[in-house]
């Protein structure tokens, strides 16, 4: 990735507002405005959305507020998801994902347990009645602000959606996040957790931490959101190129579409051998690739003591054949064509 957030002189207007208010943190005017504007973006009440200093803390706090005694987390996810689960005073299991969505398989979650569903690489996930056996649901939609999860009317459990605003994500601000909850009451409890357990006084009424978003970060978020139409257009034009190329080669993940807004170019290759040869060939040309989620969290030393109830077969298959290719907003058609040519040559040589 080559990250450019598009910060410019327009940011000075927001910084001037901070100086005039003389408030630099603690849910100041910029945070309130940012939360209102992002609520409108994703179509929820402002009372349901809370800003956070980063998405890892957001996941940790969302699970804590929802309060399940057992959580099932996909191994096929970024390590932060698993770290956040293990910080709970709860039992944690790794679950496998579905081949047709790359998202957590609901059949691997037992009745009454909590589940964390990762929206794979910013893809849109839809939650329906197939999840009604869980106690609560957290959707790790870290890169999915441009493909916001859909919660069906027939899903009746408490839920939280966590979106990252890290610099590498769509609408990135450097570091930050927001969480949307199913109810305003859950959002209020989460806001209290982000503020040392304070709720309208200096008395800590519940366990908490300091996870508040700063006024400067909120100002950057407002600046970035002001250019959302332009950013969407850029992502879509780039996505059209890579989706069309991979569609011809049969390499698109099942959730890919030409209008998908995501900061990743992920290919689903025919075999581990082709993946190995593609990585080597691109490396010879000085082109970097990335296994974004390595071989799955269950293979990482940090999670060696985390159990899973059945073999993670889909996870292990996806780890062996999926690959991240260079992709960012400012990537040129020429650069995409160079990668595409090598990709075509390696696949066609099989």
VEXDREN-2710 file (C-alpha; in Angstrom, 1 decimal):
% VEXDREN-2710
k/r/px/py/pz
1/UNK/0.0/0.0/0.0
2/UNK/1.0/3.6/-0.6
3/UNK/-1.1/5.7/1.7
4/UNK/-2.1/9.3/0.9
5/UNK/-4.9/10.7/3.1
6/UNK/-5.2/13.9/1.1
7/UNK/-4.6/16.3/4.0
8/UNK/-4.4/19.8/2.7
9/UNK/-5.0/23.5/3.6
10/UNK/-8.7/22.8/4.1
11/UNK/-7.7/21.1/7.4
12/UNK/-6.8/24.5/8.8
13/UNK/-10.4/25.5/9.0
14/UNK/-11.2/22.6/11.3
15/UNK/-8.0/23.2/13.4
16/UNK/-9.0/26.8/13.7
17/UNK/-12.4/25.7/15.1
18/UNK/-10.5/23.6/17.7
19/UNK/-8.4/26.6/18.7
20/UNK/-11.4/28.8/19.0
21/UNK/-13.3/26.3/21.2
22/UNK/-10.2/25.7/23.3
23/UNK/-11.2/22.0/23.7
24/UNK/-8.8/19.4/22.5
25/UNK/-10.3/16.1/23.8
26/UNK/-12.9/14.6/26.1
27/UNK/-15.8/14.5/23.5
28/UNK/-15.3/18.0/22.2
29/UNK/-17.2/19.8/19.4
30/UNK/-15.2/18.0/16.6
31/UNK/-15.9/14.6/18.0
32/UNK/-19.6/15.4/18.3
33/UNK/-19.7/16.8/14.7
34/UNK/-17.7/13.8/13.4
35/UNK/-20.1/11.3/15.1
36/UNK/-23.1/13.0/13.6
37/UNK/-21.6/13.1/10.1
38/UNK/-20.5/9.5/10.2
39/UNK/-23.9/8.4/11.6
40/UNK/-25.5/10.0/8.5
41/UNK/-23.0/8.2/6.3
42/UNK/-23.9/4.7/7.5
43/UNK/-27.6/5.5/8.2
44/UNK/-28.0/5.1/11.9
45/UNK/-29.0/7.3/14.8
46/UNK/-26.2/9.4/16.3
47/UNK/-27.1/7.9/19.7
48/UNK/-25.9/4.5/18.4
49/UNK/-22.4/5.6/17.1
50/UNK/-19.4/6.1/19.3
51/UNK/-15.9/7.2/18.1
52/UNK/-12.8/5.4/19.4
53/UNK/-9.1/6.0/19.3
54/UNK/-8.4/2.7/17.4
55/UNK/-10.3/-0.3/16.2
56/UNK/-8.5/-2.9/18.4
57/UNK/-9.7/-1.1/21.5
58/UNK/-13.1/-0.8/19.8
59/UNK/-13.4/-4.6/19.4
60/UNK/-12.2/-5.1/22.9
61/UNK/-14.8/-2.7/24.4
62/UNK/-17.6/-3.9/22.2
63/UNK/-17.2/-7.5/23.3
64/UNK/-16.9/-6.4/26.9
65/UNK/-20.1/-4.4/26.7
66/UNK/-22.0/-7.2/25.1
67/UNK/-20.8/-9.5/27.9
68/UNK/-20.7/-13.0/26.6
69/UNK/-19.1/-15.8/28.6
70/UNK/-17.8/-17.5/25.4
71/UNK/-16.8/-16.0/22.1
72/UNK/-16.1/-17.7/18.8
73/UNK/-13.7/-15.8/16.6
74/UNK/-12.6/-16.7/13.0
75/UNK/-9.0/-17.8/12.7
76/UNK/-9.2/-16.2/9.2
77/UNK/-8.9/-12.6/10.3
78/UNK/-6.3/-10.0/11.3
79/UNK/-4.5/-10.8/14.6
80/UNK/-6.1/-7.7/16.3
81/UNK/-9.5/-9.5/16.3
82/UNK/-8.1/-12.5/18.2
83/UNK/-6.1/-10.3/20.6
84/UNK/-9.2/-8.3/21.4
85/UNK/-11.2/-11.5/22.2
86/UNK/-8.5/-12.9/24.4
87/UNK/-8.5/-9.7/26.5
88/UNK/-12.0/-10.6/27.7
89/UNK/-12.8/-12.5/30.9
90/UNK/-14.3/-15.2/28.7
91/UNK/-13.6/-18.5/26.9
92/UNK/-12.5/-18.0/23.3
93/UNK/-12.6/-20.5/20.5
94/UNK/-11.4/-20.2/16.9
95/UNK/-14.0/-21.1/14.3
96/UNK/-13.8/-21.8/10.6
97/UNK/-15.2/-19.7/7.8
98/UNK/-17.5/-20.4/4.9
99/UNK/-16.0/-21.0/1.5
100/UNK/-18.6/-18.9/-0.3
101/UNK/-18.2/-15.8/1.9
102/UNK/-14.9/-16.2/3.8
103/UNK/-16.8/-15.1/6.9
104/UNK/-17.4/-17.0/10.1
105/UNK/-19.6/-20.1/9.7
106/UNK/-22.6/-19.8/12.0
107/UNK/-22.8/-23.6/12.4
108/UNK/-19.5/-23.4/14.3
109/UNK/-21.1/-21.3/17.1
110/UNK/-23.1/-23.0/19.8
111/UNK/-26.4/-21.7/21.2
112/UNK/-25.9/-18.8/23.6
113/UNK/-22.3/-18.0/22.7
114/UNK/-21.1/-14.7/21.3
115/UNK/-19.7/-14.5/17.7
116/UNK/-17.3/-12.2/16.0
117/UNK/-17.8/-12.0/12.2
118/UNK/-15.0/-10.5/10.3
119/UNK/-16.1/-8.8/7.0
120/UNK/-13.4/-10.3/4.8
121/UNK/-11.1/-7.6/3.4
122/UNK/-13.9/-5.0/3.6
123/UNK/-16.6/-7.1/1.9
124/UNK/-20.2/-6.5/2.8
125/UNK/-21.6/-9.1/5.2
126/UNK/-25.3/-9.7/5.7
127/UNK/-26.7/-10.9/9.0
128/UNK/-30.0/-12.8/9.1
129/UNK/-31.9/-15.3/11.2
130/UNK/-29.2/-17.9/10.7
131/UNK/-27.4/-16.1/13.6
132/UNK/-30.3/-16.0/16.0
133/UNK/-28.9/-18.8/18.1
134/UNK/-26.0/-16.6/19.3
135/UNK/-26.1/-14.5/22.4
136/UNK/-24.6/-11.4/20.8
137/UNK/-22.7/-10.5/17.6
138/UNK/-19.7/-8.3/16.9
139/UNK/-18.9/-7.5/13.3
140/UNK/-15.3/-6.7/12.6
141/UNK/-16.0/-4.4/9.6
142/UNK/-12.5/-2.8/9.9
143/UNK/-12.2/-2.0/6.2
144/UNK/-15.9/-2.0/5.3
145/UNK/-17.0/1.6/5.7
146/UNK/-17.7/1.6/2.0
147/UNK/-19.6/-1.7/2.2
148/UNK/-21.4/-1.3/5.5
149/UNK/-22.8/-4.6/7.0
150/UNK/-26.5/-5.2/6.6
151/UNK/-28.4/-6.4/9.7
152/UNK/-31.6/-8.1/8.7
153/UNK/-34.9/-7.3/10.4
154/UNK/-35.2/-11.0/11.4
155/UNK/-31.9/-10.9/13.4
156/UNK/-33.0/-10.2/17.0
157/UNK/-29.8/-10.3/19.1
158/UNK/-27.6/-7.4/20.4
159/UNK/-24.9/-6.4/18.0
160/UNK/-22.0/-4.1/17.4
161/UNK/-20.2/-3.1/14.2
162/UNK/-16.6/-1.9/14.4
163/UNK/-15.1/0.2/11.6
164/UNK/-11.4/1.2/11.5
165/UNK/-10.3/4.6/10.3
166/UNK/-6.6/3.6/10.2
167/UNK/-4.6/5.3/7.5
168/UNK/-4.6/2.2/5.4
169/UNK/-8.4/1.9/5.3
170/UNK/-11.0/3.6/3.3
171/UNK/-11.6/7.1/4.7
172/UNK/-8.4/6.6/6.8
173/UNK/-7.5/9.4/9.3
174/UNK/-4.2/8.0/10.6
175/UNK/-5.6/6.2/13.7
176/UNK/-9.2/5.9/14.9
177/UNK/-12.4/4.0/14.6
178/UNK/-16.1/4.1/15.3
179/UNK/-18.6/1.5/16.6
180/UNK/-22.3/1.3/15.9
181/UNK/-24.5/-0.6/18.4
182/UNK/-27.9/-2.1/18.1
183/UNK/-29.2/0.2/20.8
184/UNK/-28.4/3.6/22.3
185/UNK/-28.1/2.0/25.7
186/UNK/-25.3/-0.2/24.6
187/UNK/-23.6/2.7/22.9
188/UNK/-23.8/4.7/26.1
189/UNK/-22.2/1.9/28.1
190/UNK/-19.4/1.7/25.6
191/UNK/-18.8/5.5/25.7
192/UNK/-18.6/5.2/29.4
193/UNK/-16.0/2.4/29.0
194/UNK/-13.9/4.6/26.7
195/UNK/-13.9/7.3/29.4
196/UNK/-12.5/5.6/32.5
197/UNK/-16.0/4.4/33.5
198/UNK/-17.2/8.0/34.1
199/UNK/-20.7/8.9/33.3
200/UNK/-21.5/12.5/34.1
201/UNK/-19.3/12.7/37.1
202/UNK/-15.7/12.1/38.3
203/UNK/-16.7/8.8/39.8
204/UNK/-15.7/5.6/38.0
205/UNK/-19.0/3.7/37.9
206/UNK/-17.8/0.7/35.9
207/UNK/-14.5/-0.7/34.5
208/UNK/-13.1/1.4/31.7
209/UNK/-10.1/2.7/29.9
210/UNK/-9.0/5.8/27.9
211/UNK/-10.1/5.1/24.3
212/UNK/-11.4/8.5/23.3
213/UNK/-10.8/10.0/19.9
214/UNK/-8.9/13.3/20.0
215/UNK/-10.4/16.5/18.5
216/UNK/-7.6/16.7/15.9
217/UNK/-8.3/13.1/14.7
218/UNK/-12.0/13.9/14.6
219/UNK/-11.2/17.0/12.5
220/UNK/-9.2/14.9/10.1
221/UNK/-12.1/12.5/9.9
222/UNK/-14.5/15.4/9.0
223/UNK/-12.1/16.6/6.3
224/UNK/-11.8/13.1/4.8
225/UNK/-15.6/12.6/4.9
226/UNK/-16.0/15.9/3.0
227/UNK/-14.3/14.4/0.0
228/UNK/-16.1/11.0/0.2
229/UNK/-17.8/11.3/-3.2
230/UNK/-14.4/11.9/-4.9
231/UNK/-12.8/9.0/-2.9
232/UNK/-15.6/6.6/-3.8
233/UNK/-15.3/7.4/-7.5
234/UNK/-11.5/6.8/-7.4
235/UNK/-11.9/3.4/-5.6
236/UNK/-14.6/2.3/-7.9
237/UNK/-12.7/3.1/-11.1
238/UNK/-9.7/1.2/-9.8
239/UNK/-11.8/-1.7/-8.6
240/UNK/-13.5/-2.0/-12.0
241/UNK/-10.0/-2.6/-13.6
242/UNK/-8.9/-5.3/-11.2
243/UNK/-12.3/-7.0/-10.9
244/UNK/-12.6/-7.2/-14.7
245/UNK/-9.1/-8.6/-15.1
246/UNK/-9.6/-11.2/-12.4
247/UNK/-13.1/-12.1/-13.6
248/UNK/-11.6/-13.1/-17.0
249/UNK/-9.0/-15.3/-15.2
250/UNK/-11.4/-16.7/-12.6
251/UNK/-9.4/-15.3/-9.7
252/UNK/-12.0/-13.1/-7.9
253/UNK/-13.0/-14.0/-4.3
254/UNK/-16.7/-14.9/-4.2
255/UNK/-17.6/-11.6/-2.5
256/UNK/-15.9/-9.4/-5.1
257/UNK/-17.9/-7.0/-7.3
258/UNK/-16.9/-4.3/-9.7
259/UNK/-18.4/-1.6/-7.4
260/UNK/-16.8/-3.0/-4.2
261/UNK/-15.1/-0.2/-2.2
262/UNK/-12.1/-1.8/-0.4
263/UNK/-8.4/-1.0/0.0
264/UNK/-7.4/-4.5/-0.9
265/UNK/-6.7/-6.4/-4.1
266/UNK/-7.1/-10.1/-3.1
267/UNK/-6.8/-12.9/-5.6
268/UNK/-8.1/-16.4/-5.1
269/UNK/-5.6/-18.6/-7.0
270/UNK/-6.2/-22.1/-8.3
271/UNK/-3.5/-23.8/-6.3
272/UNK/-0.8/-23.2/-3.7
273/UNK/1.9/-23.9/-6.4
274/UNK/0.5/-21.1/-8.6
275/UNK/0.6/-18.8/-5.6
276/UNK/4.2/-19.6/-4.9
277/UNK/5.2/-19.0/-8.5
278/UNK/3.3/-15.8/-8.6
279/UNK/5.0/-14.4/-5.5
280/UNK/8.4/-15.4/-6.9
281/UNK/7.7/-13.9/-10.3
282/UNK/6.4/-10.6/-8.9
283/UNK/9.4/-10.4/-6.5
284/UNK/11.8/-10.7/-9.4
285/UNK/10.2/-7.5/-10.8
286/UNK/10.5/-5.8/-7.4
287/UNK/6.7/-6.0/-6.8
288/UNK/5.7/-6.8/-3.2
289/UNK/2.8/-9.1/-2.3
290/UNK/1.2/-9.8/1.1
291/UNK/-0.4/-12.6/3.0
292/UNK/-2.5/-10.1/5.0
293/UNK/-3.8/-12.8/7.5
294/UNK/-0.8/-15.1/7.3
295/UNK/-1.8/-18.7/7.7
296/UNK/-4.7/-17.9/10.1
297/UNK/-4.5/-16.8/13.7
298/UNK/-4.5/-20.4/14.9
299/UNK/-1.0/-20.9/13.6
300/UNK/0.4/-17.9/15.4
301/UNK/2.5/-18.4/18.6
302/UNK/0.4/-15.7/20.5
303/UNK/-2.7/-17.8/20.1
304/UNK/-1.2/-21.3/20.6
305/UNK/-3.4/-22.0/23.6
306/UNK/-6.7/-21.0/21.9
307/UNK/-8.8/-24.0/21.1
308/UNK/-10.9/-24.9/18.1
309/UNK/-13.6/-27.5/18.1
310/UNK/-13.1/-28.9/14.6
311/UNK/-10.4/-28.7/11.9
312/UNK/-10.2/-25.2/10.2
313/UNK/-10.1/-26.7/6.7
314/UNK/-11.5/-23.7/4.8
315/UNK/-9.2/-21.3/6.7
316/UNK/-6.1/-23.4/5.8
317/UNK/-7.2/-23.7/2.2
318/UNK/-7.7/-19.9/1.8
319/UNK/-4.4/-19.2/3.5
320/UNK/-2.7/-21.4/0.9
321/UNK/-4.3/-19.9/-2.2
322/UNK/-5.2/-16.2/-1.5
323/UNK/-2.8/-13.4/-2.0
324/UNK/-2.8/-9.6/-1.6
325/UNK/-1.5/-7.6/-4.6
326/UNK/-0.5/-4.0/-4.7
327/UNK/-3.5/-1.7/-4.5
328/UNK/-4.1/1.8/-3.3
329/UNK/-6.1/4.9/-4.4
330/UNK/-3.2/6.5/-6.3
331/UNK/-2.1/3.4/-8.1
332/UNK/-1.9/4.0/-11.9
333/UNK/-3.5/2.0/-14.7
334/UNK/0.0/1.4/-15.9
335/UNK/1.1/-0.2/-12.6
336/UNK/-2.1/-2.3/-12.5
337/UNK/-1.4/-3.4/-16.0
338/UNK/2.1/-4.5/-15.1
339/UNK/0.8/-6.6/-12.2
340/UNK/-2.0/-7.9/-14.4
341/UNK/0.3/-9.0/-17.2
342/UNK/2.5/-11.1/-14.8
343/UNK/-0.6/-12.5/-13.1
344/UNK/-2.0/-13.6/-16.5
345/UNK/1.3/-15.1/-17.6
346/UNK/1.7/-17.2/-14.4
347/UNK/-1.9/-18.4/-14.4
348/UNK/-1.9/-19.2/-18.1
349/UNK/1.4/-21.1/-17.9
350/UNK/-0.3/-23.7/-15.6
END
